[in-house]
Amino acid sequence: MPLALHLGTDDLTRCRFAISPLCQTHEALRMLRRTGRHGYHRGWLRRFRRTVAGLDLAPLWLFVPPAGGYTPDFLGAPPEEPYPSFDDELARMRATDPALAHAEMTRSLGCTPGLIESPQGRAVLDDPAATVQRLADLTERAWRALLAPDWPRHRAVLEADIAQRSRGAADGGLDALLTGLHPAVEWAGRTLTLRRYEDLPDAQRPDGRGVLLMPSVFVWPDVVSGFARPWQPTVLYPARGMGRAHAAPPARPAEALGRLLGRQRAAVLAGLTAPSSTTALARRHGLAASTVSAHLAVLREAGLLESRRQGHHVLYARTALGDALVEGDVGPGAA
């Protein structure tokens, strides 16, 4: 049967978004195990093929069944904050209760016949506390090798998805937000139904904490939910524009645009293909945050950018005039 999440009044007022680098890491690993379903990710796979081949993640692969199945929730638990850092999430993972880890790992190993009784299965279950630390070490290794180099670009795509859906919710309410998450997600009569997801007996039900919505670059073509107790009910869905996360870096701005605005300022404007924060832009362009902030202030004053607050961050996006300036043929006399 499909998974049906019946939302009470408190749940309806507490639905929220979050971006989780830890969840993105484990969704990337799950994507690597999905044979023949890579689609949008082929470019990323080509770039990181050698890196993936050189990573020894054997203990971690035990809990990422290649044919689907359950992956322990503590490996990519729903975040408590909207925009946690990877280091904060990893510290939370390291603090997992060994009893909870043992239960979730046992369930995951049980998805593969004979794995619990195997030497590898017995080794990870005999000392769950040590296994949690080992899995955290491997997760950090995967993050540093596979996601950290592109994280500013990935985060920009995820932030843009949240900004766009938030604007839709402001115009059309919760109905507009929840009906457009994924073709397999239905919203009617205060019930969020995931048609392609199995309703498991231990799946966490809405309990007044609301539903956590997390866009993902790597979850495509699926939608993921069903976190077990005690985790918050969560839906991971494919982010709009996720193909941009694996695209080549933005081209250098036109020479004429650089003459008009200055090389750094033109690069910042041209690189804003999706709403981004000052920190993300500083990392992307290798500039100090204070320098980027000064450029953004000038560009906004000139009407080329607009800004809006998203959680703890201020996101900047090009205006129509900014788009026209970047995409048009700006001659030396345009000033």
N, C-alpha and C positions, 0 to 999 in steps of 0.2 A: 504493500500500500504506500501511496505517497506520504511524505512527511508534511503534517499540517500543524502550523503554529498558530494557536488561538490567542490573540492579543487582548488583554484586559485594558481598562482605562489607563492604569499606570504605565503599562507597556507602550501604549500609543503616544504618551507624552515623553517617553524616554528613549525612543529609537534614535540612534546616533551613528556617526561614521567614525572610522579610525583607519590609520595606515600603520601596518605592522611589518617592519623589515624582517623580523623572525618568521612570521607566517609566509612572507614572500620567499624566503630562503627555502623553506620546506615545500612550498608549492612548486618551486623550481626543481627540486629533487624529485618530487612526484611526477612532474612533467617529463623528466628524463626517463622515467620508468614506463611511461605510456607509449608503447610501441605504435608507430603509425598515426599518432594523433598530435603531431607537432605544429602543423599549420603555420600560424603567425610566428612561431619561434624558430623556424629553420635558419634564419640569419644569425640568431643568437647561438644556435647549436654549432653552426659552422665556425663562428669566431672562437668558441670555447671548447671545441672538440678535444684539442690536445690537453687543455687544462683539466677537463673532466676525466680524461684517460689517466692523468697523472695523480688524481686524488684517490687516496686509499680510504674509502668511507665504509669498509665492509661491515662493521657493527651497526652503522646507521642504516645501511640497505636492508638489514633484517626487518626493519620496521616500516619499510616502504614497499609493500607487496606490488610486484609488477603488474598483476592482473586486477588491480583495485584492492578492495579490502580496507581494513581499518588501520590507520596510523595513529599512534598515541597522541592524545590531545596536548599533553604537556610539551611536546616537541614544537608546537606552534600555537600556544594557548591564546585565546582572545585577549587582547591588551586591555589594561584597565584605564589607560590614558589614550587620548585621541591620536597623539603623535609621539609615541615613545621612541627612544633611541635603541639601536640594536644592542648596545652594551647593557642598557637597563633591562631589556627583555631577556637577554642571556643570563643576567644575574637572577632574574625571577625564575628562569628555567632551572638554574643550578639549585635553587632553593625548594624544588619540588619535593613534596612528602614522599619518602621511599615507598610507603604502602600504596599510595595512589599510583606512583610510577609502576610498581609491580603489577597492579591490577590492569593498568592500561597496556603494559607490555605483554602480559599474558594473553589478553584479548587479541592484540595485534599478531603475535606469533601464531595464535590459533587459526588465523586465516590461511596459513600454509600447512597442509597436512604433514605431521611428523616433525615440525620445526621446534615445538616446545620440548620434545624429548631428545633432540639432537644435542651434541656437545656445545654448539654455539648457543642454543636456546637455554640450556641449563646454566651456562656460564653467566649470561646476562641477568638471569632471574635469581641466581644464588646471592648476588650482592647488588640489589637495585640502587642503593645510594651511590656506589662506585660507577655503576652503569650510567646513571644520570650525568655524572661529571664527564665520563668518557664521551657520551653523546653530545654534551654541550661543547666539548673541545672540537669534535668533528663538525658540529654545526657552525662554530666560529670559523673553522678552516674553509668550509664551503662558502660562507658569507664573504670572507676576505677574497677568495679566489674567483667567485662566480658573480656576485651581485654588487659588492662594494664599488668596483670600477665604474659601473653604470648607474649607481643608485641615484645621483642627482637627476638623471634623465627619467628613471623609473618613477621617482617620487613626483616629478613634475607632471607626468601623465596621471598618476593617482590623484594628485591634488586637483588637476583640471577636471577629472571625472566628478569628484566630490563637489567642486564649485558649480559645475553645470547642473548636477542633480539637485543641489541645494536651491539654485535659482528656479528650477522646475517646481520644487516643493513650495517655494514662496509664491509662485503663480497659481499652482493647481492643488496645493495641499498634499497630504500624505498619500492620497489615492494616486496622484501623478507620480509621486516618488516610487511607490512600491509596485506599480503596474509596469514599470519600464526597466526593471533590473535584469531580466533574462527571459527568453521565450519559455523556459520551463518553470517560471515562477508566476503564480497567480495570486491575486489579491481580491477577496470578496468576503463580505460579511464579517469583517474583523479577523479573517483567517488568511495567513500567508501559507500557500501550499507549494511545495517543491515537487513537481510531478515526476521527475527523474530520480528522486532520492528515496531510499528505503526508510520507512518509519521503524526505527529500532526501539525496543522496550525501554532502554536506558537513556534515550535521547533527552536532553534537557528541555523542559517545557518553559514557556514564558512564565515568569514568576514575579512580575512587577519591575524587573530591571530593564525591560525593553529588549529590542533586538539590535544587535550590533551589525552594521553593514560595512563590509570591507571590500573595496575594489581590489582586483588582483591583475597583474600582468600575465601570470603563468597559469591561472586556473582554467582558462579557455581550453576546450569548448564547454566545460562543465560549469555547474554551480555547486558549491560545497556548503553543507550545513551539518546538523545532527550532532554537535558537540555534546558529549555526555556530561552528566553531573560531575562536579559542581560548577562547570563553566557556564558563562552567559550564553544564551541562544545567539547564534551568529550565522550570518550568510556571507560567504565569499562569492563574488560574482566577477565576470570579466569586465575590466575597465574599458570605457570608451577610448578610442584612440590608442589602444595598447600597441598597435603596430609601430607607433612612433618611438616606443621605448627601445626597440631593436634597430632602428634606422641609423644611418650614418650621422655623425655629428653635424650640426647646422653648418652650411657653407659660410665661408668668410663673407662679410658684407661687401657690397659693391664698392669699388674704389671711390666713386663719386660720393656715396653715402658717408664713407670715412672722411673725405675732405670736408663735407658739410657739417658733420657732428663731432668729428674726432674719432680716431680708430677705436678706442676702448668703448666709447659711448655707442658707436654704431654697432659694435659687436654685441653689446648687451641688448640693444633693441632688436637686432636681427635674430638673436638667439632665443627670444621670447616666443617660441612657437606654441607654447602652452603656459598657462599661469604658473608663476614660480615665485619663490621667496627670495629675499636678499641672500640668505645663506646658500641656497641652491645655486643661484647665479654666480656667487663668489667662487664656489667650488668648480662650477662648469668652466669659468673663464680664467681661473687661476689668479683672481684678484682679491685684495683685502675687502672685507665686508663693508668697511667705511667708504672705500672707493666706489663700490657698486652702489651703495646707498646714495652717495652724492650724484652719481650718474642718473639713478632712478628719479631723484627729486627734480633734476633739470628736465628729463624727458616727460615727466608727468606735468610739470608746469607748462611745457610746450604743447600739451594736449595729445602727446603721442602714446601715453600710457594711462591706465586707470588702475586703482588698487581697491582691494576688499579684504576684510579680515576673515580668516578661516581658522578657528580654534585659536592657538597661540601665535599663529603666523599671519603676516600680511602678504597676500599674493598679488603680483603685478601682471598685467596683461596688456597687450597692445590694443589701442583703439583702432577704429576704422582708418583714421588718418595715419596712425603708425603703420598699419598693414600696407596702406597705399605707398607710403614712403619707402618701406623695405622692398616691396614688390615692383615698384615703378622705376622708371629711368630718370634718376635725379641728376640733373646737369649742374655744372658749377655755378650757373646763375640762378639756381632755384632758391637760394637764400634771399 
